[in-house]
Amino acid sequence: AFYPKKSYLNSMPNRQKAQKIPSPAAIIIGGGLAGLTLTAHLSRRGVPVMCIDREPAFKNGVRDVRTTAISYGSHFVLDAAGVWDEMKDKSC
């Protein structure tokens, strides 16, 4: 579990103090394809997980629209993670 030091909490603005600090069983660093896939796998299996990326999902009101080439075998991993059905209609 992640427990920030009290001095860190005392330096936070009041609105951040009011938010509940999650206690994930796993923290995934990186919100790219691999990090998000692992997050989906663990979450689907009931593991409390947090995915942290250095960039926000929306930056200046715009969603990240990077593209990724997915190999034939990778689509099976994404399907097992429960995300392929949402992706397949947007693929080439």
MIPA-539993 format. One line per field, with one value per residue (C-alpha): residue number from 1; chain; z, y, x. Coordinates in steps of 0.2 Angstrom, whole numbers, plus 2048, in hexadecimal, padded with zeros to 3 digits. Layout:
N
seq: NUM ...
mol: A ...
z: Z ...
y: Y ...
x: X ...
This chain:
92
seq: 1 2 3 4 5 6 7 8 9 10 11 12 13 14 15 16 17 18 19 20 21 22 23 24 25 26 27 28 29 30 31 32 33 34 35 36 37 38 39 40 41 42 43 44 45 46 47 48 49 50 51 52 53 54 55 56 57 58 59 60 61 62 63 64 65 66 67 68 69 70 71 72 73 74 75 76 77 78 79 80 81 82 83 84 85 86 87 88 89 90 91 92
mol: A A A A A A A A A A A A A A A A A A A A A A A A A A A A A A A A A A A A A A A A A A A A A A A A A A A A A A A A A A A A A A A A A A A A A A A A A A A A A A A A A A A A A A A A A A A A
z: 800 7FD 80C 808 816 821 81C 80A 80E 818 809 7FD 7F9 803 7F4 7F2 804 803 7F6 7FC 7F9 7F1 7F7 7E7 7E8 7D8 7D1 7BE 7B8 7A6 79D 78C 784 78F 7A0 79C 796 7A6 7B0 7A7 7AA 7BD 7BF 7B6 7C3 7D1 7D6 7DC 7D0 7CB 7BB 7BC 7AC 7AB 79F 7A3 799 793 790 78C 789 77C 77E 77A 768 765 75A 75D 752 75A 754 751 761 76B 768 772 781 77F 77D 78D 796 790 785 774 770 773 768 759 751 751 74A 738
y: 800 812 81D 82F 837 843 852 84E 84E 85F 867 862 86E 86B 864 857 852 84F 842 830 829 818 809 7FE 7ED 7F1 801 801 80F 814 816 810 800 7F4 7FD 7FF 7ED 7E7 7F3 7EC 7D9 7DC 7E6 7DA 7CD 7D7 7DE 7F0 7F9 80A 810 81F 828 838 840 843 839 84A 858 869 861 855 842 839 832 829 81A 809 7FA 7EA 7D9 7CA 7C2 7D2 7D3 7C3 7CB 7DA 7CF 7C6 7D7 7DA 7E9 7E2 7E3 7F6 7F8 7ED 7F8 806 7FC 7FB
x: 800 805 805 80C 816 80C 817 812 800 801 809 7FA 7EC 7DC 7D3 7E0 7E0 7CD 7D0 7D1 7E3 7E1 7EA 7ED 7F5 7FF 804 808 814 811 800 805 7FF 808 804 7F2 7F0 7F8 7ED 7DE 7E3 7E6 7D6 7CC 7D2 7CD 7DE 7DD 7E9 7EF 7F7 801 808 812 805 7F3 7E6 7DF 7EC 7E5 7D4 7DA 7DB 7EB 7E9 7F9 7F8 7FF 803 7FC 802 7F7 7FC 7FA 7E8 7E6 7EE 7E2 7D3 7D8 7D9 7C8 7CC 7CD 7BA 7BA 7CA 7C6 7BA 7C6 7D4 7DA
